[in-house]
Amino acid sequence: MLRGEPLGNAPRAAVFDSLAATEQQLRARLELANRLGALAADARDLAELFRVLYDETARVMDATVFLFALYDEASATVQVVRQMDRGVEHSGGTFPLGKGFTSEVIRTGAPRLVRRWSAEGPPVRLLYGTEAGELVAPQSGVVVPILSGDRVLGVLSAQSYRPEAYEDADVLSLGAIAVQAGITVKRLHHERRALQLEAVLATMNDALLIVDARGAIVQMNRAARELLCLDSASLVFGQPLEQQRLEQWPATAREIAQALVPVIDALRSGTGVVDVEIELRSGQLRVLSLSASVLRSPGGALQGGVVVFRDVTGQRDLERLREDIFAMAWHDMKTPITVIRGHAELLLRRLSCGERDPKVLETDAASIVTHTDHLSELLTTLFDVSCLEAGLLSISRGPTDLGALVRDVTEGMQSTARHHIKVLADQSVAGEWDKRRIRQVLMNLLSNALKYSPEGSTVTVSVAADERGATVRVRDEGIGLDGPELAQLFRRGYRAEGARNETGGGLGLYFSNGIIAAHGGRMWAESLGHGQGSTFCFTLALREEHSAGRPVEDRA
């Protein structure tokens, strides 16, 4: 036929038939994509998605063997979600990237049509879903990537035990199915990560905030809500901090927000923050340690940041306690150490000079022993106080007669006291208490009463009991206390104004109060003011009810 000559009827019909066939194929693929999109959107997990993908693939091509696999880029492994083999569904497995067609498609991101497997591909040594005894190699197949942009999420593969079972049109059809699979895989991945993130955030004891690139709070965990004391009406998610209605926030939340401003500014500029401490002074003093990390996309673009708050108040208290104890130990141990050394040097000098007077030598030796005992008691007290602060103070309960214990303590101290000690105690007040610890409390209260009242005055110790508990009162006629001093007496290291000229580290009342509290009791002080004397009191329950199997030793 010459150029320009019109087509005959037969060629023209062939062209029209070809166009019609192409249009029909396009319409079929569009219908397939729409139907698959609707079905895949309802998939709740990867197993359900596999069944949807298999059903749709089997509608348009041979799917004697059908494989759905995902690729983990971090570990370079392929996870076969599920596989269908001759109508039987099988669980998948995991294998590293190799030299097969699946690995080739993952590496290249391009589909692969295999018309004759024996001629084009490596021998198949393992086929998921086929028992080793009946291993049958596929004769043809088509493998297409599941893509998200340029990233390969996984593959779909249809295989047949017949050679040349697939054409180029099948590659396009399976590719269209893979597009819908990619959309659903991304959705399921996001949902799974969101659930995992929620689970992690919910179990975290530290407060955590997530901010976007603008510095807006987009998520926070339960600990953060409790720390900030915020509800949904007070916090607007997605709104930058400076635009929040901070005047409606609680005082603690406003303090934290002010500390967050420079941290969020640092995140906006792509800079992290490590272990910045802030003190919250609204209400009870608290110390928070704050750290922030920048979040970036795989391409390096700034996406926001994560801010973590950790309450380190207890840790800082323990550090201050350690510092206080060292300071108190150095202050209080200097005197006995100096006295011990002085008497030891004097004793050594006298012995070297031939001194043989037993009374003189005995006096020096006795002084060394006395101050050594005092030093030992001081170290024991410091150790006990550190145990109290750490919650490790042992309380070993046993039958104790409080009246008898008071009489024993007062009789032991009366011999050296220059005061009158009067005891008003019931004949017997019995309970389950730690006798050694209660003795420490009584000796401390009585020692203070003798120390801070004039010689010749009277110190009265009384013990009374009712059906619920016992109350001990130690009253002196000494320096007395005013209202503000009464409120602070049991703080660690506190010394009332009138007591600051006396030796001591301010630990006795603090430790005694801790012992009584560990017994479930209460300690307090009463005074009409300076010069009016003081009364120190504590109560103890008469009966301690133990649950079955509960050990006698408690820890405060």
C-alpha positions as CSV (number, residue, x, y, z in Angstrom):
1,M,0.0,0.0,0.0
2,L,1.4,3.4,-1.0
3,R,2.1,6.1,1.5
4,G,-1.0,8.2,2.1
5,E,-3.3,5.6,0.8
6,P,-6.3,5.0,3.1
7,L,-6.4,2.0,5.3
8,G,-8.5,-0.9,4.2
9,N,-11.4,-2.2,6.3
10,A,-9.5,-5.1,7.8
11,P,-6.5,-3.1,9.1
12,R,-8.8,-0.4,10.4
13,A,-10.9,-3.0,12.3
14,A,-7.7,-4.4,13.8
15,V,-6.7,-1.0,15.1
16,F,-10.1,-0.4,16.6
17,D,-10.1,-3.8,18.2
18,S,-6.7,-3.1,19.7
19,L,-7.8,0.3,21.1
20,A,-10.9,-1.3,22.5
21,A,-8.9,-4.1,24.1
22,T,-6.6,-1.5,25.7
23,E,-9.5,0.6,26.9
24,Q,-11.1,-2.5,28.4
25,Q,-7.9,-3.5,30.1
26,L,-7.5,0.1,31.6
27,R,-11.1,0.0,32.7
28,A,-10.6,-3.4,34.3
29,R,-7.5,-2.2,36.2
30,L,-9.3,0.9,37.4
31,E,-12.2,-1.2,38.7
32,L,-9.7,-3.5,40.3
33,A,-7.9,-0.6,42.0
34,N,-11.2,0.9,43.2
35,R,-12.5,-2.5,44.5
36,L,-9.2,-3.3,46.1
37,G,-8.8,0.1,47.7
38,A,-12.2,-0.3,49.4
39,L,-11.5,-3.8,50.6
40,A,-7.9,-3.0,51.8
41,A,-9.1,0.0,53.7
42,D,-11.1,-2.4,56.0
43,A,-8.1,-4.6,56.7
44,R,-7.3,-4.6,60.4
45,D,-3.9,-6.3,60.2
46,L,-1.4,-7.8,57.7
47,A,-3.1,-11.2,57.7
48,E,-6.4,-9.7,56.6
49,L,-4.6,-7.6,54.0
50,F,-2.9,-10.8,52.6
51,R,-6.3,-12.5,52.1
52,V,-7.7,-9.4,50.3
53,L,-4.6,-9.2,48.1
54,Y,-4.8,-12.9,47.3
55,D,-8.5,-12.9,46.4
56,E,-8.0,-9.9,44.0
57,T,-4.9,-11.4,42.4
58,A,-6.6,-14.7,41.8
59,R,-9.4,-12.9,40.0
60,V,-7.0,-11.6,37.3
61,M,-4.2,-14.1,37.0
62,D,-2.9,-17.5,38.0
63,A,-2.2,-17.3,41.8
64,T,-1.5,-21.0,42.4
65,V,1.3,-19.7,44.7
66,F,0.9,-16.2,46.1
67,L,3.4,-14.5,48.4
68,F,3.1,-11.3,50.4
69,A,6.3,-10.1,52.0
70,L,7.7,-7.0,53.8
71,Y,11.2,-5.7,53.8
72,D,13.0,-4.6,57.0
73,E,15.7,-2.2,55.8
74,A,17.4,-2.0,59.1
75,S,18.2,-5.7,59.3
76,A,18.1,-6.3,55.5
77,T,15.7,-9.2,56.0
78,V,12.5,-10.2,54.2
79,Q,9.5,-11.2,56.3
80,V,7.0,-13.3,54.5
81,V,3.6,-12.3,56.0
82,R,1.6,-15.3,54.6
83,Q,1.7,-17.5,51.5
84,M,-1.0,-19.3,49.6
85,D,0.0,-22.6,47.9
86,R,-2.6,-24.4,45.8
87,G,-5.5,-23.0,47.8
88,V,-3.9,-23.7,51.3
89,E,-2.8,-20.7,53.4
90,H,0.5,-21.0,55.2
91,S,2.3,-18.9,57.8
92,G,5.4,-17.1,56.6
93,G,9.0,-16.8,57.7
94,T,12.0,-14.6,57.5
95,F,15.1,-14.7,55.4
96,P,18.0,-12.4,54.5
97,L,18.4,-10.8,51.1
98,G,19.8,-13.3,48.7
99,K,20.1,-13.9,44.9
100,G,16.6,-14.8,44.1
101,F,14.0,-12.8,42.2
102,T,12.3,-11.5,45.4
103,S,15.6,-10.1,46.6
104,E,16.4,-8.7,43.1
105,V,13.1,-6.8,43.1
106,I,13.7,-5.4,46.5
107,R,17.2,-4.2,45.6
108,T,16.2,-2.6,42.3
109,G,12.6,-1.5,43.1
110,A,11.6,-2.8,39.6
111,P,9.1,-5.6,38.8
112,R,10.3,-8.9,37.3
113,L,8.5,-11.2,34.9
114,V,9.8,-14.8,34.9
115,R,8.4,-16.7,31.9
116,R,10.5,-19.8,32.4
117,W,12.0,-20.2,35.9
118,S,14.3,-23.1,35.0
119,A,16.0,-21.0,32.3
120,E,16.0,-17.5,33.9
121,G,16.3,-18.0,37.6
122,P,18.3,-19.8,40.3
123,P,17.1,-23.2,41.5
124,V,14.5,-23.0,44.3
125,R,15.6,-24.9,47.4
126,L,12.8,-23.8,49.7
127,L,9.3,-22.8,48.9
128,Y,7.2,-21.5,51.8
129,G,4.1,-23.6,52.2
130,T,5.4,-26.8,50.6
131,E,6.6,-29.7,52.5
132,A,10.1,-30.9,51.8
133,G,8.9,-34.3,50.6
134,E,6.8,-32.8,47.9
135,L,8.9,-29.8,46.9
136,V,7.9,-28.6,43.5
137,A,9.7,-25.7,41.8
138,P,7.6,-23.0,40.2
139,Q,7.9,-22.7,36.4
140,S,7.0,-19.1,36.0
141,G,6.2,-16.0,38.1
142,V,5.8,-12.3,38.5
143,V,7.2,-10.3,41.3
144,V,6.4,-6.6,41.9
145,P,7.6,-4.2,44.6
146,I,5.4,-2.5,47.1
147,L,6.6,1.1,47.1
148,S,6.3,4.2,49.2
149,G,8.0,6.9,47.1
150,D,11.4,5.5,46.4
151,R,11.4,3.2,49.4
152,V,10.6,-0.5,49.0
153,L,8.2,-1.7,51.6
154,G,7.9,-5.3,50.4
155,V,6.9,-7.4,47.4
156,L,3.9,-9.3,46.0
157,S,4.6,-12.4,44.0
158,A,2.4,-14.7,42.0
159,Q,3.9,-18.0,40.8
160,S,2.6,-20.9,38.7
161,Y,3.7,-24.5,38.3
162,R,3.2,-23.9,34.5
163,P,5.8,-22.3,32.3
164,E,4.9,-19.0,30.5
165,A,1.7,-18.5,32.7
166,Y,2.2,-14.7,32.8
167,E,2.4,-11.8,30.3
168,D,3.3,-8.1,30.6
169,A,-0.3,-7.3,31.3
170,D,-0.1,-9.4,34.5
171,V,2.8,-7.3,35.6
172,L,0.7,-4.2,35.3
173,S,-2.2,-5.8,37.1
174,L,-0.1,-7.1,40.0
175,G,1.6,-3.7,40.1
176,A,-1.8,-2.0,40.5
177,I,-2.6,-4.3,43.4
178,A,0.8,-3.5,44.9
179,V,0.0,0.2,44.8
180,Q,-3.1,-0.3,47.0
181,A,-1.1,-2.7,49.2
182,G,1.4,0.0,49.8
183,I,-1.2,2.5,50.9
184,T,-2.6,0.0,53.4
185,V,0.8,-1.2,54.6
186,K,1.7,2.4,55.4
187,R,-1.6,2.9,57.3
188,L,-1.1,-0.3,59.3
189,H,2.5,0.6,60.1
190,H,1.4,4.0,61.3
191,E,-1.4,2.5,63.4
192,R,1.0,-0.1,64.9
193,R,3.6,2.5,65.7
194,A,1.0,4.7,67.2
195,L,-0.2,1.9,69.4
196,Q,3.3,1.0,70.4
197,L,4.1,4.6,71.2
198,E,0.9,4.9,73.3
199,A,1.9,1.8,75.2
200,V,5.4,3.0,75.8
201,L,4.2,6.5,76.9
202,A,1.6,5.0,79.2
203,T,4.1,2.9,81.1
204,M,6.7,5.7,81.4
205,N,7.1,7.1,84.9
206,D,8.9,10.2,83.4
207,A,6.8,13.0,82.0
208,L,7.1,13.2,78.2
209,L,6.0,15.9,75.7
210,I,6.3,15.7,71.9
211,V,6.4,19.0,70.0
212,D,6.3,19.6,66.3
213,A,8.7,21.8,64.2
214,R,6.8,24.9,65.3
215,G,7.2,24.1,68.9
216,A,3.5,23.2,69.4
217,I,2.7,20.4,71.8
218,V,1.2,17.5,69.8
219,Q,1.3,14.7,72.4
220,M,2.0,14.0,76.1
221,N,1.8,11.0,78.3
222,R,-0.2,10.4,81.5
223,A,2.8,11.4,83.7
224,A,3.1,14.7,81.9
225,R,-0.6,15.5,82.4
226,E,-0.4,14.7,86.1
227,L,2.7,16.8,86.5
228,L,1.2,19.8,84.7
229,C,-2.3,19.2,86.2
230,L,-3.8,20.1,82.8
231,D,-7.1,19.0,81.3
232,S,-8.2,19.2,77.7
233,A,-9.8,22.6,78.3
234,S,-6.5,24.1,79.5
235,L,-4.2,22.8,76.8
236,V,-4.7,23.2,73.1
237,F,-2.8,20.6,71.1
238,G,-1.1,21.8,68.0
239,Q,-0.8,25.3,69.3
240,P,2.6,26.8,70.1
241,L,3.4,27.4,73.7
242,E,3.5,31.1,73.5
243,Q,-0.1,31.1,72.2
244,Q,-1.5,28.9,75.0
245,R,-3.8,30.5,77.6
246,L,-1.2,30.2,80.3
247,E,-3.2,32.3,82.7
248,Q,-5.7,29.4,83.0
249,W,-2.9,26.9,83.8
250,P,-2.1,25.9,87.4
251,A,0.8,27.6,89.1
252,T,3.1,24.6,88.7
253,A,2.3,24.2,85.0
254,R,3.1,27.9,84.4
255,E,6.5,27.5,86.1
256,I,7.2,24.5,83.8
257,A,6.0,26.4,80.7
258,Q,8.4,29.2,81.5
259,A,11.3,26.8,81.8
260,L,10.2,25.1,78.5
261,V,10.3,28.2,76.4
262,P,14.2,28.3,75.9
263,V,14.2,24.5,75.5
264,I,11.6,24.5,72.7
265,D,13.5,27.4,71.1
266,A,16.6,25.2,71.1
267,L,14.6,22.3,69.5
268,R,13.4,24.7,66.8
269,S,17.0,25.5,65.9
270,G,17.9,21.8,65.9
271,T,19.7,21.7,69.2
272,G,19.1,19.2,72.0
273,V,19.2,19.8,75.7
274,V,20.7,17.5,78.4
275,D,20.0,17.4,82.1
276,V,18.9,20.9,82.8
277,E,17.4,21.2,86.3
278,I,14.6,23.5,87.3
279,E,13.1,24.2,90.7
280,L,9.4,24.5,91.2
281,R,8.6,26.7,94.1
282,S,4.9,27.0,93.9
283,G,3.8,24.8,96.8
284,Q,6.2,22.1,98.0
285,L,9.8,22.5,96.6
286,R,10.4,20.1,93.7
287,V,13.4,19.6,91.4
288,L,12.9,18.4,87.8
289,S,15.6,17.3,85.5
290,L,14.8,18.2,81.9
291,S,16.3,16.7,78.6
292,A,15.2,17.3,75.0
293,S,16.1,15.5,71.8
294,V,15.6,16.7,68.2
295,L,13.3,14.6,65.9
296,R,14.3,14.5,62.2
297,S,12.9,12.8,59.1
298,P,15.0,10.2,57.3
299,G,16.1,13.0,55.0
300,G,17.3,15.1,57.8
301,A,14.5,17.7,57.9
302,L,13.6,19.0,61.4
303,Q,10.3,17.6,62.5
304,G,10.2,18.6,66.2
305,G,11.4,17.1,69.4
306,V,10.8,15.1,72.5
307,V,11.1,16.7,76.0
308,V,11.4,14.4,79.1
309,F,11.0,15.6,82.7
310,R,12.3,13.5,85.6
311,D,11.5,14.3,89.2
312,V,14.8,14.2,91.0
313,T,13.7,15.8,94.2
314,G,14.3,12.7,96.2
315,Q,17.8,12.2,94.7
316,R,18.7,15.8,95.4
317,D,17.4,15.5,99.0
318,L,19.6,12.4,99.5
319,E,22.6,14.4,98.1
320,R,21.9,17.3,100.4
321,L,21.5,14.8,103.3
322,R,24.9,13.3,102.5
323,E,26.4,16.7,102.5
324,D,24.7,17.7,105.7
325,I,25.8,14.5,107.4
326,F,29.4,15.0,106.4
327,A,29.2,18.6,107.6
328,M,27.6,17.6,110.9
329,A,30.0,14.7,111.3
330,W,33.0,16.9,110.8
331,H,31.6,19.6,113.1
332,D,30.5,17.3,115.9
333,M,33.5,14.9,115.8
334,K,36.1,17.5,116.0
335,T,35.6,18.0,119.8
336,P,35.7,14.4,120.9
337,I,38.6,13.6,118.6
338,T,40.6,16.6,119.9
339,V,39.8,15.6,123.5
340,I,40.8,12.0,122.9
341,R,44.1,13.0,121.2
342,G,44.8,15.5,124.0
343,H,44.3,13.0,126.8
344,A,46.2,10.3,124.9
345,E,49.2,12.6,124.5
346,L,49.0,13.6,128.1
347,L,48.8,10.0,129.2
348,L,51.8,9.1,126.9
349,R,53.8,12.0,128.3
350,R,53.1,11.0,131.9
351,L,54.0,7.4,131.2
352,S,57.2,8.5,129.5
353,C,58.1,10.7,132.5
354,G,57.6,7.8,134.9
355,E,54.3,8.9,136.3
356,R,52.9,6.0,138.4
357,D,50.0,7.6,140.2
358,P,47.1,5.2,139.4
359,K,44.4,7.9,140.0
360,V,46.0,10.3,137.5
361,L,46.4,7.7,134.9
362,E,42.9,6.3,135.5
363,T,41.4,9.8,135.0
364,D,43.1,10.3,131.6
365,A,42.1,6.8,130.5
366,A,38.5,7.3,131.6
367,S,38.3,10.5,129.7
368,I,39.5,8.8,126.6
369,V,36.9,6.0,127.0
370,T,34.1,8.5,127.7
371,H,34.8,10.6,124.6
372,T,35.3,7.5,122.5
373,D,31.9,6.3,123.5
374,H,30.5,9.7,122.6
375,L,32.1,9.5,119.2
376,S,30.7,6.0,118.7
377,E,27.2,7.2,119.6
378,L,27.6,10.1,117.2
379,L,28.6,7.8,114.3
380,T,25.7,5.5,115.1
381,T,23.3,8.4,115.1
382,L,24.6,9.6,111.7
383,F,24.3,6.1,110.3
384,D,20.7,5.7,111.7
385,V,19.7,9.1,110.2
386,S,21.0,8.1,106.8
387,C,19.0,4.9,107.0
388,L,15.9,6.8,108.0
389,E,16.3,9.1,105.0
390,A,16.8,6.2,102.7
391,G,13.8,4.4,104.1
392,L,15.9,1.6,105.4
393,L,15.5,2.1,109.2
394,S,14.8,-1.3,110.7
395,I,12.0,-1.5,113.3
396,S,12.0,-4.9,115.2
397,R,8.8,-5.1,117.2
398,G,8.5,-7.1,120.3
399,P,6.6,-7.1,123.7
400,T,7.6,-3.9,125.5
401,D,6.5,-2.4,128.8
402,L,6.6,1.3,128.2
403,G,6.2,2.2,131.9
404,A,9.1,0.0,132.9
405,L,11.2,1.3,130.0
406,V,10.7,4.9,131.1
407,R,11.6,4.1,134.7
408,D,14.7,2.3,133.6
409,V,15.9,5.2,131.4
410,T,15.2,7.9,134.1
411,E,16.9,5.9,136.8
412,G,20.0,5.5,134.6
413,M,20.2,9.2,134.0
414,Q,19.3,10.4,137.5
415,S,22.7,9.5,138.9
416,T,24.5,12.0,136.8
417,A,21.8,14.7,136.4
418,R,21.8,17.9,138.4
419,H,18.0,18.1,138.2
420,H,15.1,16.5,139.8
421,I,13.5,13.8,137.6
422,K,9.9,12.9,138.4
423,V,8.2,9.9,136.9
424,L,4.5,9.5,136.6
425,A,3.9,6.2,134.9
426,D,1.2,3.6,135.1
427,Q,2.2,0.3,136.6
428,S,2.3,-1.4,133.2
429,V,1.8,-0.1,129.6
430,A,2.5,-3.0,127.3
431,G,2.6,-3.0,123.5
432,E,4.4,-4.3,120.4
433,W,7.3,-1.8,119.9
434,D,11.0,-1.8,119.2
435,K,12.4,-1.5,122.7
436,R,15.9,-0.4,121.6
437,R,14.5,2.4,119.3
438,I,12.0,3.7,121.9
439,R,14.9,3.8,124.4
440,Q,16.8,6.0,122.0
441,V,13.8,8.4,121.8
442,L,13.4,8.6,125.5
443,M,17.1,9.2,126.1
444,N,17.1,11.9,123.5
445,L,14.1,13.7,124.9
446,L,15.3,13.4,128.5
447,S,18.8,14.6,127.5
448,N,17.4,17.6,125.8
449,A,15.2,18.4,128.8
450,L,18.2,18.3,131.1
451,K,20.5,20.2,128.7
452,Y,18.1,23.1,128.1
453,S,16.7,23.7,131.6
454,P,18.5,25.2,134.7
455,E,20.2,23.0,137.3
456,G,18.0,22.2,140.2
457,S,14.8,22.4,138.1
458,T,12.4,19.5,137.7
459,V,11.9,17.4,134.6
460,T,8.7,15.4,134.7
461,V,8.2,12.2,132.6
462,S,4.7,10.8,132.4
463,V,3.2,7.8,130.7
464,A,-0.6,7.4,130.3
465,A,-2.6,4.9,128.3
466,D,-6.2,4.5,127.1
467,E,-7.9,1.8,125.0
468,R,-6.2,3.0,121.8
469,G,-2.7,4.0,122.7
470,A,0.0,5.2,125.0
471,T,1.2,8.8,125.4
472,V,4.6,9.8,126.8
473,R,5.3,13.5,127.9
474,V,8.6,14.9,128.9
475,R,8.2,18.3,130.5
476,D,11.0,20.7,131.5
477,E,11.3,24.2,133.1
478,G,13.8,25.4,130.6
479,I,14.2,27.9,127.7
480,G,10.8,27.3,126.1
481,L,9.8,27.7,122.4
482,D,7.7,30.1,120.4
483,G,5.2,29.3,117.7
484,P,7.5,29.4,114.6
485,E,10.1,27.3,116.4
486,L,7.5,24.7,117.4
487,A,6.6,24.3,113.7
488,Q,10.2,23.6,112.6
489,L,11.5,21.5,115.6
490,F,11.5,18.2,113.8
491,R,13.3,19.3,110.6
492,R,16.7,17.8,110.0
493,G,19.5,20.0,111.4
494,Y,17.1,22.6,113.0
495,R,18.2,24.3,116.2
496,A,15.9,26.6,118.1
497,E,17.4,30.1,118.8
498,G,17.9,29.4,122.5
499,A,19.7,26.1,121.8
500,R,22.3,27.3,119.3
501,N,25.0,27.9,121.9
502,E,24.8,24.2,123.0
503,T,26.7,21.4,121.2
504,G,24.8,19.2,118.9
505,G,23.9,18.8,115.2
506,G,20.2,19.1,115.3
507,L,19.6,15.4,114.5
508,G,18.2,14.1,117.7
509,L,14.6,15.3,117.4
510,Y,14.6,14.6,113.7
511,F,15.7,11.0,114.2
512,S,13.3,10.5,117.2
513,N,10.4,11.7,115.2
514,G,11.4,9.3,112.4
515,I,11.4,6.4,114.9
516,I,7.9,7.3,116.2
517,A,6.6,7.7,112.7
518,A,8.0,4.3,111.7
519,H,5.9,2.8,114.6
520,G,2.8,4.5,113.2
521,G,2.8,7.1,116.0
522,R,3.1,10.9,116.3
523,M,5.4,13.3,118.0
524,W,4.9,17.0,118.8
525,A,6.0,19.7,121.2
526,E,4.1,22.2,123.4
527,S,5.3,25.5,124.9
528,L,3.8,28.7,126.1
529,G,6.8,30.7,124.9
530,H,10.4,31.5,125.7
531,G,11.3,31.0,129.4
532,Q,8.1,29.0,129.9
533,G,9.5,25.5,129.6
534,S,8.6,22.9,127.0
535,T,6.8,19.5,126.8
536,F,7.7,17.0,124.2
537,C,5.1,14.3,123.6
538,F,4.7,11.2,121.5
539,T,1.9,8.6,121.1
540,L,2.2,4.9,120.2
541,A,-0.6,2.5,119.3
542,L,-1.1,-0.2,122.0
543,R,-1.8,-3.0,119.4
544,E,-0.1,-3.4,116.0
545,E,-2.3,-5.6,113.8
546,H,-0.2,-7.9,111.7
547,S,-1.6,-9.5,108.6
548,A,-0.9,-13.2,108.1
549,G,2.6,-14.0,107.2
550,R,3.8,-10.4,107.8
551,P,7.3,-10.3,109.3
552,V,7.9,-8.7,112.7
553,E,10.6,-6.5,111.3
554,D,9.3,-3.4,109.4
555,R,11.2,-0.9,107.5
556,A,10.4,2.8,107.6
